[in-house]
């Protein structure tokens, strides 16, 4: 469930285009494929608790949306994700 939550969180941020454009679509596609394969496996094999997987997905989506709205959405009018990334890097140096 926890791993599904992390993947769902990551997928929400990828869909919201929080990461720089150079990230591409590969992480999104790989994450969705991982989630799909594991859900299908959970539904077809016995002994796998899909309730935990679904709970992790719901929690990850909820937290991901909350994080996006709290942090990145308010920066959207001011800066693009690439500019935020450059600004973050310049603040570290």
SULNOR-V340301 format. One record per residue. N is the residue number from 1. RES is the residue in one letter. SS is DSSP state (H for helix, E for strand, L for the rest). PSI is psi in whole degrees, 0 to 359 (* if undefined). Layout:
n-><N	N>
res-><RES	RES>
ss-><SS	SS>
psi-><PSI	PSI>
This chain:
n-><1	2	3	4	5	6	7	8	9	10	11	12	13	14	15	16	17	18	19	20	21	22	23	24	25	26	27	28	29	30	31	32	33	34	35	36	37	38	39	40	41	42	43	44	45	46	47	48	49	50	51	52	53	54	55	56	57	58	59	60	61	62	63	64	65	66	67	68	69	70	71	72	73	74	75	76	77	78	79	80	81	82	83	84	85	86	87	88	89	90	91	92	93>
res-><X	X	X	X	X	X	X	X	X	X	X	X	X	X	X	X	X	X	X	X	X	X	X	X	X	X	X	X	X	X	X	X	X	X	X	X	X	X	X	X	X	X	X	X	X	X	X	X	X	X	X	X	X	X	X	X	X	X	X	X	X	X	X	X	X	X	X	X	X	X	X	X	X	X	X	X	X	X	X	X	X	X	X	X	X	X	X	X	X	X	X	X	X>
ss-><L	H	H	H	H	H	H	H	H	H	H	H	H	H	H	L	L	L	L	L	H	H	H	L	L	H	H	H	H	H	H	H	H	H	H	H	H	H	H	H	H	H	H	H	L	L	L	L	L	H	H	H	H	H	H	H	H	H	H	H	H	H	H	H	H	H	H	H	H	H	H	H	H	H	H	L	L	L	L	L	H	H	H	H	H	H	H	H	H	H	H	H	L>
psi-><319	320	320	321	318	318	318	318	313	316	317	314	326	318	324	357	45	328	156	154	331	348	324	188	352	316	323	312	315	320	317	320	317	313	314	313	316	326	317	316	318	326	334	331	145	157	2	128	95	341	320	319	313	320	320	320	313	316	317	319	315	312	322	316	318	317	314	312	323	325	302	329	322	340	348	319	334	319	153	163	325	320	321	318	316	319	317	318	320	330	333	337	*>
